[in-house]
Amino acid sequence: MFPYNQLFTFTESVFKSIGCPDDDATLATESLLAADLRGIDSHGVARLIGYVRLWEAGRINPTPRVGVVYETPSTAVVDGDGGLGLVVAPKAMNVALEKARVAGTGWVSVKNSNHFGIAGYHAMKALAHDMIGMAMTNASPLVAPTYSLDRLLGTNPIAVAVPAGEQPDFVADFATTTAANGKLEILQRKQLPAPDGWIQDKNGQGSTNPNELKEGGALLPLGGETGSHKGYCLGSIVDIFSAVLSGANYGPWVPPFVAFLQPPADPIGQGIGHFFGAMRIDAFRPAAEFKAHMDNWISTFRNARAVEGKQVLIPGDPEREISATRLIEGIPLLDPVVKDLETVGQKFGLTL
């Protein structure tokens, strides 16, 4: 167990060590540790060594000039200049929020970025402004479309954050695959099998081997055997909004997160793509009125009759409860993750 502040100080120092300006290092650390706080361990400090390796390979610009390259009153395209997605994404979301403040809604598509952590962190930036937030990103092609043997899509998450009044906010954050690749990485570290329906082998047969992707297999779209076309559609929408719209790489051209794999030699765009949205509630109805009805919506669903031994949850409930606990008790890290962090620390003369 590691206190949040201890991990924050260490991670921030690592980002400074690779050349990030102080403000960007702080922003990247907040983005990254948001995953650990919310219990999404696959996307938190376990990924820190991956970012360092990308920097060592010359695939991350620690001092990007993130800026708008095309815009209308309510839309924009942001060029991340090869920067950390953990930095590019919050800055792009701020553009969407400012557009929404003026025009009622703001929509921003991003190119030339990198992995941005958890989508929920970026969507939740809208909550403090009485806005609804949306965040999406495409990712390394590890997912086979329905009936395909080829890996053409990423896990391509979608997050939507909606403010409430007295009730906790509604925050949905999910991959468009049955499980994110990070979940497989956790199973690999724990030496456990993958559940049925998560992956297929290189011949298209179901597998429980968590290392299957290394042998030519693929992740499967959300929806399972009879409904994977729905996850395939959702993942495709994310890819189009994030990359085809912005000028980033899409489909099989998205560069891999792992540094030991080279990006495609024939890129069709620039970097990884994201998509953000912000909608000012009072552009639709008075915010107080809306939030009162959100409270009623949340209460109605939370109080729905549950099957025996189960509880009806609202999107965001588990993460909120985990966050409250981890801020007090600390963040649990698996031994392999601790060893990775110690390796990173030794590289820069830092102590975990």
VOGU-3710 file (C-alpha; in Angstrom, 3 decimals, decimal comma):
1> mfpynqlftf> 0,000/0,000/0,000  1,358/3,424/-0,980  -0,053/6,783/0,141  -1,424/8,882/-2,707  0,915/11,787/-1,889  3,965/9,507/-2,004  3,047/8,190/-5,452  2,215/11,720/-6,601  5,609/13,116/-5,598  7,468/10,209/-7,216
11> tesvfksigc> 5,476/10,279/-10,457  5,706/14,053/-10,790  9,490/13,813/-10,343  9,686/11,184/-13,095  7,802/13,407/-15,531  10,071/16,322/-14,657  13,068/14,043/-15,199  12,049/13,316/-18,787  11,868/17,055/-19,448  8,254/18,028/-18,761
21> pdddatlate> 7,802/21,601/-17,508  6,634/21,753/-13,894  2,985/22,529/-14,719  2,807/19,754/-17,310  4,444/17,277/-14,920  1,819/18,080/-12,301  -1,003/17,801/-14,840  0,302/14,468/-16,162  0,576/13,110/-12,621  -2,980/14,139/-11,745
31> sllaadlrgi> -4,238/12,494/-14,942  -2,319/9,273/-14,351  -3,080/8,829/-10,649  -6,775/9,492/-11,231  -6,857/5,916/-12,524  -5,282/4,437/-9,390  -7,566/6,466/-7,133  -10,664/5,240/-8,973  -9,574/1,607/-8,906  -8,638/1,385/-12,587
41> dshgvarlig> -5,221/-0,035/-11,760  -4,469/-1,016/-15,345  -4,174/2,653/-16,397  -2,367/4,232/-13,439  1,247/4,151/-12,281  1,518/0,653/-13,741  1,776/2,499/-17,080  4,491/4,934/-15,948  7,368/2,769/-17,163  5,647/2,568/-20,551
51> yvrlweagri> 5,609/6,343/-20,915  9,300/6,516/-19,970  10,163/3,894/-22,561  8,235/5,806/-25,235  10,206/8,933/-24,304  13,475/6,979/-24,522  12,431/5,781/-27,971  11,877/9,385/-29,062  8,138/8,916/-29,459  7,015/11,429/-26,812
61> nptprvgvvy> 7,741/15,153/-26,899  8,032/16,332/-23,266  7,692/20,009/-24,224  4,845/20,082/-26,760  3,265/23,247/-28,112  -0,336/22,133/-27,821  -2,579/24,374/-29,897  -5,709/24,828/-31,959  -5,088/24,418/-35,697  -8,680/24,757/-36,909
71> etpstavvdg> -11,817/26,064/-35,230  -15,343/27,427/-35,430  -17,255/29,004/-32,535  -18,210/25,559/-31,180  -15,584/23,179/-32,632  -11,826/22,825/-32,849  -9,019/20,548/-33,916  -6,091/20,482/-31,493  -2,571/19,386/-32,466  -0,840/17,720/-29,504
81> dgglglvvap> 2,642/18,120/-31,025  3,573/14,573/-30,005  3,137/15,317/-26,313  2,018/13,100/-23,464  -1,670/12,381/-23,876  -1,889/12,945/-20,125  -1,063/16,603/-20,848  -2,574/17,089/-24,309  -5,997/15,721/-23,351  -6,751/18,012/-20,373
91> kamnvaleka> -5,660/21,022/-22,410  -7,915/19,972/-25,288  -10,804/19,402/-22,890  -10,291/22,943/-21,606  -10,760/24,170/-25,187  -14,063/22,263/-25,349  -15,162/23,790/-22,033  -14,363/27,311/-23,209  -16,228/26,719/-26,472  -19,226/25,491/-24,479
101> rvagtgwvsv> -19,053/28,475/-22,124  -19,469/30,800/-25,112  -21,518/28,789/-27,600  -23,419/26,348/-25,352  -21,556/23,289/-26,604  -17,932/22,587/-27,454  -16,500/19,755/-29,551  -12,785/19,108/-29,955  -11,013/16,439/-31,977  -7,297/15,889/-31,314
111> knsnhfgiag> -4,399/14,611/-33,428  -0,704/14,000/-32,793  -1,144/12,836/-29,204  -0,374/9,731/-27,132  -2,120/7,499/-24,575  -4,196/9,756/-22,300  -4,881/7,613/-19,229  -8,513/7,068/-18,248  -11,231/8,765/-20,281  -13,304/9,461/-17,177
121> yhamkalahd> -10,778/11,937/-15,764  -11,142/14,187/-18,797  -14,939/13,946/-19,020  -15,234/14,797/-15,308  -13,528/18,168/-15,845  -16,925/19,415/-17,061  -18,728/18,684/-13,784  -17,463/21,718/-11,878  -18,841/23,969/-14,636  -22,398/22,591/-14,618
131> migmamtnas> -21,654/20,910/-17,923  -21,914/17,402/-19,290  -18,527/16,084/-20,388  -17,566/13,456/-22,960  -14,187/11,925/-23,739  -13,044/9,270/-26,207  -9,752/8,060/-27,638  -8,567/5,542/-30,148  -5,756/3,188/-29,183  -3,309/0,528/-30,340
141> plvaptysld> -4,974/-1,942/-32,748  -5,500/-5,025/-30,588  -9,184/-5,661/-31,318  -10,650/-7,823/-34,069  -13,934/-6,575/-35,559  -16,785/-9,087/-35,464  -15,861/-12,184/-37,534  -12,368/-10,828/-38,282  -8,948/-12,333/-37,635  -7,247/-8,959/-38,175
151> rllgtnpiav> -6,623/-6,501/-35,347  -7,987/-3,189/-36,611  -9,367/-1,294/-33,597  -8,211/-0,288/-30,136  -10,083/-0,690/-26,878  -11,415/2,803/-27,733  -13,078/3,917/-24,477  -16,032/6,255/-24,041  -16,672/8,353/-20,930  -19,653/10,562/-20,110
161> avpageqpdf> -19,904/12,628/-16,912  -23,193/14,242/-15,862  -23,552/16,508/-12,805  -26,230/15,907/-10,203  -27,411/17,958/-7,215  -27,541/16,156/-3,880  -26,707/12,778/-5,400  -23,178/11,816/-6,539  -22,476/12,639/-10,171  -23,157/10,116/-12,948
171> vadfatttaa> -19,834/8,986/-14,487  -19,773/6,229/-17,108  -16,294/5,194/-18,293  -15,914/1,989/-20,289  -13,919/0,317/-23,026  -15,743/-0,768/-26,167  -14,171/-4,210/-25,757  -15,231/-6,901/-23,298  -12,166/-5,897/-21,267  -9,322/-3,419/-21,682
181> ngkleilqrk> -5,837/-4,681/-22,500  -4,662/-3,427/-19,118  -6,892/-6,029/-17,481  -4,946/-8,718/-19,338  -1,693/-7,180/-18,115  -2,948/-7,463/-14,531  -3,843/-11,130/-15,088  -0,356/-11,716/-16,529  1,234/-10,234/-13,415  -1,009/-12,373/-11,198
191> qlpapdgwiq> -0,499/-15,436/-13,436  -4,249/-15,972/-13,753  -6,341/-17,056/-16,770  -8,589/-14,647/-18,639  -12,378/-15,120/-18,456  -14,182/-16,605/-21,447  -15,179/-14,031/-24,044  -12,296/-11,603/-23,558  -9,905/-12,753/-26,283  -9,529/-14,991/-29,306
201> dkngqgstnp> -6,438/-16,779/-30,607  -4,845/-16,140/-34,005  -7,303/-18,596/-35,579  -10,364/-16,856/-34,172  -11,057/-19,401/-31,435  -11,881/-18,312/-27,892  -8,987/-18,435/-25,423  -8,312/-17,890/-21,722  -4,565/-17,352/-22,175  -3,832/-13,782/-20,968
211> nelkeggall> -0,706/-13,761/-23,174  -2,692/-14,529/-26,324  -2,123/-11,089/-27,858  1,621/-11,755/-27,912  0,917/-14,833/-30,038  -1,216/-13,148/-32,673  -4,585/-13,238/-30,922  -6,974/-10,339/-30,445  -9,254/-8,692/-27,924  -12,974/-9,029/-28,619
221> plggetgshk> -15,536/-6,222/-28,984  -18,075/-5,567/-26,238  -21,202/-7,681/-26,492  -19,967/-11,253/-26,543  -20,721/-14,007/-29,009  -24,175/-12,758/-30,023  -23,699/-9,013/-29,589  -20,114/-8,121/-30,488  -21,338/-6,147/-33,490  -22,524/-3,510/-30,984
231> gyclgsivdi> -19,078/-3,138/-29,424  -17,581/-3,116/-32,920  -19,884/-0,227/-33,868  -19,058/1,727/-30,704  -15,310/1,241/-31,181  -15,612/2,335/-34,806  -17,439/5,517/-33,818  -14,663/6,384/-31,359  -12,004/5,772/-34,032  -13,791/7,990/-36,550
241> fsavlsgany> -14,547/10,847/-34,130  -11,056/10,760/-32,614  -8,902/10,264/-35,683  -10,615/10,380/-39,063  -12,127/13,703/-37,973  -8,892/15,191/-36,603  -6,202/13,826/-38,907  -4,719/11,335/-36,434  -3,904/7,731/-37,294  -6,859/5,359/-37,305
251> gpwvppfvaf> -7,517/1,629/-37,514  -4,343/-0,456/-37,996  -2,168/2,682/-38,343  -2,530/3,747/-34,684  0,957/3,575/-33,110  1,401/0,946/-30,374  1,764/1,999/-26,739  4,632/-0,397/-26,105  7,996/1,050/-27,105  9,447/-2,233/-28,359
261> lqppadpigq> 6,973/-2,228/-31,268  7,587/0,347/-33,968  4,755/2,501/-35,354  3,580/1,546/-38,851  6,037/2,622/-41,541  3,214/4,152/-43,617  1,260/6,359/-41,167  -1,968/7,769/-42,512  -2,174/10,562/-39,931  -0,425/12,062/-36,923
271> gighffgamr> -0,174/10,214/-33,616  -3,137/9,018/-31,580  -6,497/10,813/-31,700  -8,968/11,897/-29,016  -12,426/13,463/-29,010  -13,956/15,679/-26,322  -17,331/17,242/-25,808  -18,786/19,707/-23,329  -22,432/20,746/-23,107  -23,570/23,589/-20,884
281> idafrpaaef> -26,689/22,392/-19,102  -28,308/25,811/-19,109  -28,124/25,742/-22,895  -30,944/23,193/-22,599  -32,747/23,996/-19,330  -31,940/25,695/-15,993  -29,043/23,853/-14,350  -30,688/23,628/-10,911  -33,840/22,184/-12,451  -31,835/19,633/-14,442
291> kahmdnwist> -29,758/18,555/-11,439  -32,884/18,092/-9,320  -34,234/15,737/-11,972  -30,861/13,981/-12,171  -31,131/13,397/-8,418  -34,549/11,865/-8,999  -33,244/9,749/-11,892  -30,328/8,464/-9,820  -32,504/7,733/-6,767  -35,036/5,886/-8,885
301> frnaravegk> -32,444/3,612/-10,455  -30,463/3,079/-7,253  -33,653/2,053/-5,419  -34,759/-0,369/-8,118  -35,554/-3,854/-6,843  -32,403/-5,960/-7,042  -31,977/-9,680/-7,549  -31,073/-11,543/-4,379  -27,557/-10,837/-3,169  -27,002/-7,996/-5,632
311> qvlipgdper> -27,203/-4,197/-5,597  -28,241/-1,816/-8,361  -25,412/0,642/-8,952  -25,202/3,975/-10,736  -22,278/4,481/-13,138  -19,490/5,979/-11,057  -20,533/4,419/-7,716  -17,747/1,800/-7,452  -15,004/4,221/-8,500  -16,223/6,914/-6,093
321> eisatrlieg> -16,230/4,501/-3,162  -12,788/3,125/-4,042  -11,401/6,647/-4,361  -12,648/7,624/-0,898  -11,045/4,503/0,591  -7,716/4,813/-1,203  -7,260/8,450/-0,249  -7,279/7,274/3,375  -5,776/3,780/3,253  -3,416/4,132/0,309
331> iplldpvvkd> -3,172/2,632/-3,171  -2,342/-1,084/-3,506  0,318/-1,986/-6,071  1,267/-5,451/-7,271  4,895/-6,506/-6,743  5,734/-6,400/-10,486  4,444/-2,802/-10,639  6,545/-1,819/-7,613  9,608/-3,344/-9,274  8,900/-1,393/-12,467
341> letvgqkfgl> 8,619/1,835/-10,487  11,866/1,079/-8,661  13,534/0,518/-12,040  12,255/3,892/-13,255  13,428/5,520/-10,018  16,936/4,111/-10,389  17,106/5,487/-13,927  16,572/9,041/-12,650  18,062/8,767/-9,165  14,663/8,821/-7,477
351> tl> 13,381/6,805/-4,520  9,864/5,423/-4,495
//
